Amino acid sequence: MNAHVGSRVLPGRIDETLPFYPLRIAVLTVSDSRTEETDTSGGTLIERLTSAGHELAARAMVTDDVDAIRGQVQAWVADDGVDLILSTGGTGFSPRDVTPEAIKPLVRREMDGFSIVFHQASLGTVGVSTLQSRAFAGQIDDTFIFCVPGSTGACRDAWDHVLGLELDSRYRPCSLAGQIPRLRHVCA
């Protein structure tokens, strides 16, 4: 299986002969207006990750507030039951969008390529409106975090064209799963 970004096909494939190692993923929705019942973006990420065989480690919703966002992320980073965090919302340019301001100071290493590949995928679905997103990813201690826009379509793009492949331990030539501390010995 190859990854599709926009109209291009990228090299890479799922090697079905290798074992699949599920990741324990926490989903954070940043919104002043959504509830768990109306959170279609977080719901999309949860549906995608569980359908792929990963485990939902936790789910939370916080307002567009730097301290609230940081507090939840730091709690999950300290939790050995969370391998990775997916955050949706607060990455735009409205005055209340503060997810990058909350998270980036915690990040010890940024994953520049995620933003590039996400924007390439998003360009294929929303055109140049992708410029209005400050999607990013990085590593806080040993926990990876991916911050994507709050739209359901953006969450679909992020999972279907980027994360679904890169978080699958069978993806070759390499998968981010091998960088998760508890999997380093099995996903080398």
Contacts in CASP RR format, 6 or more apart in sequence:
PFRMAT RR
TARGET T0000
AUTHOR 0000-0000-0000
METHOD contacts of the structure
MODEL  1
MNAHVGSRVLPGRIDETLPFYPLRIAVLTVSDSRTEETDTSGGTLIERLT
SAGHELAARAMVTDDVDAIRGQVQAWVADDGVDLILSTGGTGFSPRDVTP
EAIKPLVRREMDGFSIVFHQASLGTVGVSTLQSRAFAGQIDDTFIFCVPG
STGACRDAWDHVLGLELDSRYRPCSLAGQIPRLRHVCA
1 12 0 8 1.000
1 13 0 8 1.000
1 14 0 8 1.000
1 165 0 8 1.000
2 9 0 8 1.000
2 10 0 8 1.000
2 11 0 8 1.000
2 12 0 8 1.000
2 13 0 8 1.000
3 9 0 8 1.000
3 10 0 8 1.000
3 12 0 8 1.000
3 161 0 8 1.000
3 162 0 8 1.000
3 165 0 8 1.000
4 10 0 8 1.000
4 161 0 8 1.000
5 117 0 8 1.000
5 120 0 8 1.000
5 121 0 8 1.000
5 161 0 8 1.000
6 120 0 8 1.000
6 121 0 8 1.000
6 123 0 8 1.000
6 124 0 8 1.000
6 125 0 8 1.000
6 161 0 8 1.000
7 124 0 8 1.000
8 120 0 8 1.000
12 165 0 8 1.000
12 171 0 8 1.000
12 172 0 8 1.000
12 173 0 8 1.000
13 171 0 8 1.000
13 172 0 8 1.000
14 165 0 8 1.000
14 168 0 8 1.000
14 170 0 8 1.000
14 171 0 8 1.000
14 172 0 8 1.000
15 170 0 8 1.000
15 171 0 8 1.000
15 172 0 8 1.000
16 170 0 8 1.000
18 169 0 8 1.000
18 170 0 8 1.000
19 169 0 8 1.000
19 170 0 8 1.000
19 186 0 8 1.000
20 53 0 8 1.000
20 168 0 8 1.000
20 169 0 8 1.000
20 170 0 8 1.000
21 169 0 8 1.000
21 177 0 8 1.000
21 183 0 8 1.000
21 186 0 8 1.000
21 187 0 8 1.000
22 53 0 8 1.000
22 54 0 8 1.000
22 55 0 8 1.000
23 54 0 8 1.000
23 55 0 8 1.000
23 83 0 8 1.000
23 84 0 8 1.000
23 167 0 8 1.000
23 177 0 8 1.000
23 180 0 8 1.000
23 183 0 8 1.000
24 54 0 8 1.000
24 55 0 8 1.000
24 57 0 8 1.000
24 81 0 8 1.000
24 82 0 8 1.000
24 83 0 8 1.000
24 84 0 8 1.000
25 49 0 8 1.000
25 54 0 8 1.000
25 55 0 8 1.000
25 56 0 8 1.000
25 57 0 8 1.000
25 82 0 8 1.000
25 83 0 8 1.000
25 84 0 8 1.000
25 85 0 8 1.000
25 86 0 8 1.000
25 167 0 8 1.000
26 56 0 8 1.000
26 57 0 8 1.000
26 58 0 8 1.000
26 59 0 8 1.000
26 60 0 8 1.000
26 76 0 8 1.000
26 79 0 8 1.000
26 82 0 8 1.000
26 84 0 8 1.000
26 85 0 8 1.000
26 86 0 8 1.000
27 42 0 8 1.000
27 43 0 8 1.000
27 45 0 8 1.000
27 46 0 8 1.000
27 49 0 8 1.000
27 56 0 8 1.000
27 58 0 8 1.000
27 59 0 8 1.000
27 60 0 8 1.000
27 85 0 8 1.000
27 86 0 8 1.000
27 87 0 8 1.000
27 88 0 8 1.000
28 59 0 8 1.000
28 60 0 8 1.000
28 61 0 8 1.000
28 62 0 8 1.000
28 69 0 8 1.000
28 72 0 8 1.000
28 73 0 8 1.000
28 76 0 8 1.000
28 85 0 8 1.000
28 86 0 8 1.000
28 87 0 8 1.000
28 88 0 8 1.000
29 39 0 8 1.000
29 41 0 8 1.000
29 42 0 8 1.000
29 59 0 8 1.000
29 60 0 8 1.000
29 61 0 8 1.000
29 62 0 8 1.000
29 87 0 8 1.000
29 88 0 8 1.000
29 89 0 8 1.000
29 150 0 8 1.000
30 61 0 8 1.000
30 62 0 8 1.000
30 63 0 8 1.000
30 64 0 8 1.000
30 69 0 8 1.000
30 87 0 8 1.000
30 88 0 8 1.000
30 89 0 8 1.000
30 90 0 8 1.000
30 99 0 8 1.000
30 150 0 8 1.000
31 39 0 8 1.000
31 61 0 8 1.000
31 63 0 8 1.000
31 64 0 8 1.000
31 89 0 8 1.000
31 90 0 8 1.000
31 150 0 8 1.000
32 63 0 8 1.000
32 64 0 8 1.000
32 96 0 8 1.000
34 61 0 8 1.000
35 61 0 8 1.000
36 59 0 8 1.000
36 61 0 8 1.000
39 61 0 8 1.000
40 152 0 8 1.000
41 88 0 8 1.000
41 89 0 8 1.000
41 149 0 8 1.000
41 150 0 8 1.000
41 151 0 8 1.000
41 152 0 8 1.000
41 153 0 8 1.000
41 154 0 8 1.000
41 155 0 8 1.000
42 59 0 8 1.000
42 88 0 8 1.000
42 155 0 8 1.000
43 155 0 8 1.000
44 152 0 8 1.000
44 153 0 8 1.000
44 155 0 8 1.000
44 156 0 8 1.000
44 159 0 8 1.000
45 86 0 8 1.000
45 88 0 8 1.000
45 155 0 8 1.000
45 158 0 8 1.000
45 159 0 8 1.000
46 56 0 8 1.000
46 59 0 8 1.000
48 155 0 8 1.000
48 156 0 8 1.000
48 159 0 8 1.000
48 160 0 8 1.000
48 163 0 8 1.000
48 164 0 8 1.000
49 56 0 8 1.000
49 86 0 8 1.000
49 159 0 8 1.000
49 167 0 8 1.000
50 56 0 8 1.000
52 164 0 8 1.000
52 167 0 8 1.000
52 168 0 8 1.000
54 167 0 8 1.000
57 76 0 8 1.000
57 79 0 8 1.000
57 81 0 8 1.000
57 82 0 8 1.000
57 83 0 8 1.000
58 76 0 8 1.000
58 79 0 8 1.000
58 82 0 8 1.000
60 72 0 8 1.000
62 68 0 8 1.000
62 69 0 8 1.000
62 72 0 8 1.000
64 90 0 8 1.000
64 96 0 8 1.000
64 97 0 8 1.000
64 98 0 8 1.000
64 99 0 8 1.000
65 98 0 8 1.000
66 98 0 8 1.000
66 101 0 8 1.000
66 102 0 8 1.000
67 102 0 8 1.000
69 87 0 8 1.000
69 98 0 8 1.000
69 99 0 8 1.000
69 102 0 8 1.000
69 103 0 8 1.000
70 102 0 8 1.000
70 103 0 8 1.000
70 106 0 8 1.000
73 85 0 8 1.000
73 87 0 8 1.000
73 102 0 8 1.000
73 103 0 8 1.000
73 106 0 8 1.000
73 140 0 8 1.000
73 145 0 8 1.000
74 106 0 8 1.000
74 140 0 8 1.000
76 82 0 8 1.000
76 85 0 8 1.000
76 143 0 8 1.000
77 85 0 8 1.000
77 106 0 8 1.000
77 140 0 8 1.000
77 141 0 8 1.000
77 143 0 8 1.000
82 143 0 8 1.000
83 143 0 8 1.000
83 144 0 8 1.000
83 180 0 8 1.000
83 182 0 8 1.000
83 183 0 8 1.000
84 143 0 8 1.000
84 144 0 8 1.000
84 145 0 8 1.000
84 146 0 8 1.000
84 167 0 8 1.000
84 180 0 8 1.000
85 143 0 8 1.000
85 144 0 8 1.000
85 145 0 8 1.000
85 146 0 8 1.000
86 145 0 8 1.000
86 146 0 8 1.000
86 148 0 8 1.000
86 163 0 8 1.000
87 99 0 8 1.000
87 103 0 8 1.000
87 145 0 8 1.000
87 146 0 8 1.000
87 147 0 8 1.000
87 148 0 8 1.000
88 147 0 8 1.000
88 148 0 8 1.000
88 149 0 8 1.000
88 150 0 8 1.000
88 154 0 8 1.000
88 155 0 8 1.000
89 97 0 8 1.000
89 99 0 8 1.000
89 147 0 8 1.000
89 148 0 8 1.000
89 149 0 8 1.000
89 150 0 8 1.000
90 96 0 8 1.000
90 97 0 8 1.000
90 98 0 8 1.000
90 99 0 8 1.000
90 147 0 8 1.000
90 149 0 8 1.000
90 150 0 8 1.000
91 97 0 8 1.000
91 99 0 8 1.000
91 100 0 8 1.000
91 133 0 8 1.000
91 134 0 8 1.000
91 135 0 8 1.000
91 136 0 8 1.000
91 147 0 8 1.000
91 148 0 8 1.000
91 149 0 8 1.000
91 150 0 8 1.000
92 132 0 8 1.000
92 133 0 8 1.000
92 134 0 8 1.000
92 149 0 8 1.000
93 132 0 8 1.000
93 134 0 8 1.000
97 134 0 8 1.000
99 134 0 8 1.000
99 147 0 8 1.000
100 134 0 8 1.000
100 136 0 8 1.000
100 147 0 8 1.000
103 136 0 8 1.000
103 140 0 8 1.000
103 145 0 8 1.000
103 147 0 8 1.000
104 110 0 8 1.000
104 136 0 8 1.000
106 140 0 8 1.000
107 138 0 8 1.000
107 139 0 8 1.000
107 140 0 8 1.000
107 145 0 8 1.000
108 139 0 8 1.000
108 140 0 8 1.000
108 141 0 8 1.000
109 138 0 8 1.000
109 139 0 8 1.000
110 136 0 8 1.000
110 137 0 8 1.000
110 138 0 8 1.000
111 136 0 8 1.000
111 137 0 8 1.000
111 138 0 8 1.000
111 139 0 8 1.000
111 144 0 8 1.000
113 137 0 8 1.000
114 135 0 8 1.000
114 136 0 8 1.000
114 137 0 8 1.000
114 138 0 8 1.000
114 146 0 8 1.000
114 162 0 8 1.000
115 135 0 8 1.000
115 136 0 8 1.000
115 137 0 8 1.000
117 161 0 8 1.000
117 162 0 8 1.000
118 133 0 8 1.000
118 135 0 8 1.000
118 148 0 8 1.000
118 157 0 8 1.000
118 158 0 8 1.000
118 161 0 8 1.000
118 162 0 8 1.000
119 130 0 8 1.000
119 131 0 8 1.000
119 133 0 8 1.000
119 135 0 8 1.000
121 157 0 8 1.000
121 158 0 8 1.000
121 160 0 8 1.000
121 161 0 8 1.000
121 162 0 8 1.000
122 130 0 8 1.000
122 133 0 8 1.000
122 135 0 8 1.000
122 154 0 8 1.000
122 157 0 8 1.000
123 130 0 8 1.000
125 153 0 8 1.000
125 157 0 8 1.000
126 154 0 8 1.000
133 148 0 8 1.000
133 149 0 8 1.000
133 154 0 8 1.000
135 147 0 8 1.000
135 148 0 8 1.000
135 149 0 8 1.000
135 154 0 8 1.000
135 158 0 8 1.000
136 147 0 8 1.000
137 144 0 8 1.000
137 145 0 8 1.000
137 146 0 8 1.000
137 147 0 8 1.000
138 144 0 8 1.000
138 145 0 8 1.000
138 146 0 8 1.000
139 145 0 8 1.000
142 180 0 8 1.000
142 181 0 8 1.000
144 176 0 8 1.000
144 179 0 8 1.000
144 180 0 8 1.000
146 158 0 8 1.000
146 163 0 8 1.000
148 154 0 8 1.000
148 155 0 8 1.000
148 158 0 8 1.000
149 155 0 8 1.000
165 171 0 8 1.000
166 175 0 8 1.000
166 176 0 8 1.000
167 175 0 8 1.000
167 176 0 8 1.000
167 177 0 8 1.000
168 175 0 8 1.000
168 177 0 8 1.000
169 175 0 8 1.000
169 177 0 8 1.000
169 178 0 8 1.000
169 183 0 8 1.000
169 186 0 8 1.000
169 187 0 8 1.000
171 177 0 8 1.000
175 187 0 8 1.000
177 183 0 8 1.000
177 187 0 8 1.000
178 184 0 8 1.000
178 186 0 8 1.000
178 187 0 8 1.000
178 188 0 8 1.000
180 187 0 8 1.000
END
